[in-house]
Amino acid sequence: MRITADTNVLVRALTGDDLLQSRMAQAELAAAEGIALALPALCELVWVLARGYKIPTAEIARAVRRLIGTENVAVNRPAAEAGLAMLEAGGDFADGVIAFEGAWLGGEAFVSFDRRAVELLEARGLAARSLG
């Protein structure tokens, strides 16, 4: 069966924080013929791991790379890689995904009150502008 994994399934599978749910999540993911990873689920996953579990950025990036690199996973890889590039540069994964998808949809510049996000995007050669 092909499934779409909710964020809570991904969190349980990766953290092992609830033994029963973690085993169930891992078994479901392992048995799936295909796993669709929606970008919002990846954004939430990174946020939960960083803020809720206080997992270091490098460890989160490795986990996400392993996850999206799994043979049976379908994900918008360029968008996920854009998020990872922002995360690894010290920014928010979601900002990288938003900037990528916005450009893909025809946006000419990322606009935000988050000066750090704008700086990081500009450093990567992307059009971005701070409103604050």
C-alpha positions as CSV (number, residue, x, y, z in Angstrom):
1,M,0.0,0.0,0.0
2,R,1.1,3.6,-0.7
3,I,0.6,5.9,2.3
4,T,0.9,9.5,3.2
5,A,2.8,9.8,6.5
6,D,1.5,12.4,9.0
7,T,4.0,14.3,11.0
8,N,3.2,12.4,14.2
9,V,4.1,9.1,12.5
10,L,7.4,10.5,11.3
11,V,8.2,11.9,14.7
12,R,7.4,8.6,16.4
13,A,9.4,6.6,13.9
14,L,12.5,8.8,14.3
15,T,12.5,9.6,18.0
16,G,11.3,6.3,19.6
17,D,9.9,8.4,22.4
18,D,6.8,6.2,22.8
19,L,7.8,2.6,22.5
20,L,4.5,1.2,21.2
21,Q,3.7,4.0,18.8
22,S,7.3,4.1,17.6
23,R,7.2,0.4,16.7
24,M,3.9,0.8,15.0
25,A,5.1,3.8,13.0
26,Q,8.4,2.1,12.0
27,A,6.5,-1.0,11.0
28,E,4.0,0.9,8.9
29,L,6.8,2.9,7.1
30,A,8.8,-0.3,6.5
31,A,5.8,-2.2,5.1
32,A,4.6,0.6,2.8
33,E,5.1,0.1,-0.9
34,G,5.4,3.9,-1.2
35,I,5.5,6.8,1.2
36,A,4.3,10.3,0.2
37,L,6.0,13.0,2.2
38,A,4.1,16.3,1.9
39,L,6.2,19.4,2.4
40,P,4.1,20.6,5.3
41,A,4.8,17.3,7.1
42,L,8.5,17.8,6.6
43,C,8.3,21.4,7.8
44,E,6.4,20.3,10.9
45,L,8.8,17.4,11.5
46,V,11.9,19.7,11.5
47,W,10.2,22.2,13.7
48,V,9.1,19.5,16.2
49,L,12.5,17.9,16.3
50,A,14.3,21.2,16.8
51,R,11.9,23.0,19.2
52,G,10.2,20.1,21.0
53,Y,13.0,17.6,21.2
54,K,15.9,20.0,21.1
55,I,17.7,17.8,18.5
56,P,20.8,19.5,17.0
57,T,20.4,20.9,13.5
58,A,23.1,18.6,12.0
59,E,21.3,15.5,13.3
60,I,17.9,16.7,12.0
61,A,19.4,17.4,8.6
62,R,20.9,13.8,8.5
63,A,17.6,12.3,9.6
64,V,15.7,14.2,6.9
65,R,18.3,13.3,4.2
66,R,18.0,9.6,5.2
67,L,14.2,9.8,5.1
68,I,13.9,11.5,1.7
69,G,16.7,9.3,0.3
70,T,14.7,6.1,1.1
71,E,13.8,4.3,-2.1
72,N,10.1,4.1,-1.5
73,V,9.7,7.8,-0.6
74,A,8.1,10.3,-2.9
75,V,8.8,14.0,-2.0
76,N,9.4,17.2,-3.8
77,R,13.2,16.7,-3.5
78,P,14.3,20.1,-4.8
79,A,12.0,21.9,-2.3
80,A,13.2,19.6,0.5
81,E,16.8,20.3,-0.5
82,A,16.1,24.0,-0.4
83,G,14.8,23.6,3.1
84,L,17.8,21.6,4.1
85,A,20.2,24.2,2.6
86,M,18.5,26.9,4.8
87,L,18.5,24.7,7.9
88,E,22.2,23.9,7.4
89,A,23.0,27.6,6.9
90,G,21.4,28.4,10.3
91,G,17.9,29.3,9.1
92,D,14.5,27.7,9.1
93,F,13.8,24.7,7.0
94,A,10.3,26.0,6.2
95,D,11.7,29.3,4.9
96,G,13.8,27.5,2.4
97,V,10.8,25.4,1.3
98,I,8.6,28.5,1.1
99,A,11.1,30.5,-0.9
100,F,11.7,27.5,-3.3
101,E,8.0,26.9,-3.8
102,G,7.2,30.6,-4.2
103,A,9.8,30.9,-6.9
104,W,8.4,27.8,-8.6
105,L,5.0,29.4,-8.5
106,G,6.3,32.5,-10.2
107,G,7.3,34.7,-7.2
108,E,10.1,37.0,-8.1
109,A,11.3,37.6,-4.5
110,F,10.9,36.2,-1.1
111,V,9.5,38.9,1.2
112,S,9.6,38.6,5.0
113,F,9.9,40.4,8.3
114,D,12.5,37.7,9.2
115,R,15.8,39.5,8.4
116,R,17.9,36.4,9.0
117,A,15.9,34.4,6.4
118,V,16.3,37.2,3.9
119,E,20.1,37.4,4.6
120,L,20.5,33.7,4.2
121,L,18.5,33.6,0.9
122,E,20.4,36.5,-0.5
123,A,23.7,34.8,0.4
124,R,22.5,31.9,-1.8
125,G,21.9,34.3,-4.6
126,L,18.2,34.4,-4.3
127,A,16.0,37.5,-4.5
128,A,14.7,38.4,-1.1
129,R,13.6,41.5,0.7
130,S,13.1,42.3,4.3
131,L,10.0,44.4,5.4
132,G,11.4,45.0,8.8
